[in-house]
Amino acid sequence: MRKKICFIILFVLVGSIHQAQEKPGNSYTLDSAIAMAIQRNPSFKAAQLDVSSANMDIIKGRIKKYVPGLTANMDFGLVPGARGDIFNSPDKQTDLDDLGLFYKFDLALTLPLFTFGRISSTLDAAKHNLGIEESRRDFAQAELSYRVVQAYWGLSSALKTESLAKSSMESFEELLSEIQKRLENEDSEIDDSDYLEAKSYWIDIESIKQESIRQKSLAQYTFNALLDRNPNDQIVIANETAPQLKLEENVQEKLIQMAYRYRPEIQGLNSGLNAILAKKRITQSKRLPAFFIAAGLSYAHAGNRQDQTNPFAVDNFNYRYFGAQFGFKWSPDILFHNAEIKKNQYQYQAVQEKMRALKAKIGLETNQAYLEVKRNHALLLAAKESLGAAKTWLRISLDNWNMGLGEAYRLLRAYQAYYRLRGTEIEREYEYNVSLAKMAYTLGDIDLYLEWMRYGEVTFE
């Protein structure tokens, strides 16, 4: 009789799983969840702003290259009066009487002519620094998308678990009520020990319920945080299916080359190498003079001071100047510049070594991701095949039981196998989908996973 009670509980749980999996939802798809995360996630917004900031350095470089440098000053104030000239004046330098208004205006334009690549190299360095920030942004986007995929499938599992827990609790309470009714029937074979045995399963049902509450809360909080939503917002997940896996043999080398081509870290290091070369060219150009042309206009007026016309007399409050000049600037500190160039060479070699290490790491990660996908795919297929066999076994056991030919423990074993494999199938689907997303993430193109989901097939053609 105790085996019969166990069988009834398992039957309830299996039925609950069916109810949990059939609950529809169409509020969030993977595409819409990732798109919203990219649009609203604050960490990704920060990475985008860093790109915009780096782009301003390019604009500054172009302005410096093509637009003359402009400085303008204007001053206003009060100044003591001054009469006469440098030879004869009734006023003293320290007099403070006859105060009057003065104003000054100075304008200077400077345009570099020949800098031996200093300005163009600065502009190149700014462009490569922008490439570094863009690679960081792309990495942040790929990482964010991968985390959304993890959270999406985690939330999907949590919502199924919650539905399962609710249905299991309701069915278990109905089961206890049915046992109590049969206890009141004198012809029933159920006794108090059967009720106590069933009641002892309460902790298991309650554990499922509390664990579902915890998992849903954490998954919902994570999902909402990634999408910059209110942590307590309720979420419904679309019922999406895993894509089929179709991989050609010996595809690892092709995947590694894809990773070399698309990984943001590779692109960032390449930009870093080019930026160091541009810095080296800047330092090399500093060993040579920079030629420029300049023009200036200055005007000052104070009405209470007599204007001086002597070419050797300078009055800081009455003057008019205009002129242009050609000149050069040069810092002859060759030893310092040579040391800076050597430093750039060491930096370049260091980044080259980092590139070698990164490619080795990417090769390992790509192979691991590929093997993990194949493993999870094989396990998912095995779980589905085993589940099919368990369904047939359960149907035969039920038919035998209904005809009085089978024994209770055989039916119980069939239900136990079915229940276990149903849970394994759900787990393997989660692992398979996450490993596919991880492989796309490892290749540097998370959009590959979204394409696989749309077309229902994993290919690299």
SULVEN-V420795 format. One line per field, one symbol per residue. psi: psi as a letter, one per 20 degrees, with the letter a starting at -180 (. if undefined). A space follows every 10 residues. Layout:
BEGIN
psi = ???
END
This chain:
BEGIN
psi = hhhggggggh gggghhgghh hiorpkgprg ghggghghhi phghhghhhh ghghhhhggg ghghhipqpp ppqpqqaqqq qprbaihppi qrhjqjrlqr qqqqpppppp oqgojljggh hggghhghhg hghhhhghgh gggggghggg hghghghhhg hghggghggg hghhghhhgh ghhiohiqip ahhgghgghi ighgghgggh hhgggggggg ggghghjlrp hjpqqppqnq qqqqpnpqql ighggghggh hiphhghghg hgghhghghg hgghhiiqqo qrpqqqpqpq pohjppppip iipooiioro qprqqpaqqp okmggghhhh ghghgggghg hghhgghghg gggghggggg hhggghgghg ghggghhghh gggggghggh ghjjhrqghg hghghggggg hghhggghgg hgghhghhgg ghijnhhggh gghgikqork .
END
